[in-house]
């Protein structure tokens, strides 16, 4: 499939995996917009002439609706939605979690993904075609102490959300792919109780690795659906 001029929205696209995906799809000729809560990160991301951006808190349903209206006017009728907005917190065990932090992780990682999908689906249904890619996490398939309780819970829920939408919307020409990356060198690892040293980061996946997977999925013909894609560094192999 030729991706030239496809209209792409990347939520959480001002840094980390989201930015890597946005840049990779722009390099394929897509018209790409990135949305992010951080105005500073967004300004840095759109310095490239190939990207446009808009500030949006994905937990705010009204802001997400406004984002999709803006996207339609500035970029076009949405073809591909990539959900990459995600956070974690330092105190992430049941013994030290602040319930406010739990709620915030769930709101961004799961409800934020729902809000973006909910806003984009009517356009995709009208077109009879669309691709939604959710950047989940290996912690959405395997419970990991390192990832923390709220992150694992939110990512399991996000994976279920994507799978359900995939089943429901298949007859409407809409495909959903959940990508489950293992450790990836992004700013989110700075939130770990002990941030990893440079040599550990070098052994992790890099944002461009996940971006290559998204491009490969996006290039598949309509007859091919990839419901789940797991990608890990060698030290995180799962059976």
C-alpha positions, 0 to 999 in steps of 0.5 A: 500500500502506498502511504503517500498523502495518507492523513495521520494523527499521532496522539502523544506524538511530541516525543518518544515512540510517538515522535519516532512513528510520526517522523517515519510516516512523514518520511513515507509521504504521509501528512502527519499531525502530532498532538501532545499535552506538553506545549514545549515538547510539541514546539520542538517536535514540529520544527520539522517542516514535515509535521504539524501539531496541536496541544491536546490533553487526551483525557479531556473529551472536549479537547479531543473532539476539537483536535479531530475537528482541527485535524480535518481542516488542517490535514484532511480526513483521517486515515491512520490514528496512532495512540502513543500517549502514555505515562507512568509514575515513580511510586508504582507499588500497592504499598506506596501508590497514591490513588491520585496517581493511579487515576491519572495513569488510567486516565491517560493510558486507557481513557485517553486512548478510548477518547481518541478512538471514539472521536476518529471512528465516525470519520473512518466508518463514513470512509469505509476504511481506516487504521488504528495503531495502539502503542500498548506495552509488553506490560499489557501482556505480562504483569511486571513488577518493574512496570508497576501496578497502575501501568500494567492495569492500564495497559491490559485495559488498553489492549482489551479496548483495541482488541474489542474495537478490532472485532467490532469494526472489521466489517466497516473496513477499519483495522486495529493493531495493538503493538506491545513493545518491551523496554524502549529507550524513551523518557518514560523510563526516567520515571523508574525508581532507579533510572537505567544507566546509558549502557542499559538504555543502549540495549533497549529497543529504540523508538525507530524500531517500533516506528518501523513496525507501524510503517510495515503494518500500515503498508499491508493491503486491506485483506491483511490485519495484524491484531497484535504485534510483540517486539522486544529486545533480546533480554526480554524474550517471552514464551 
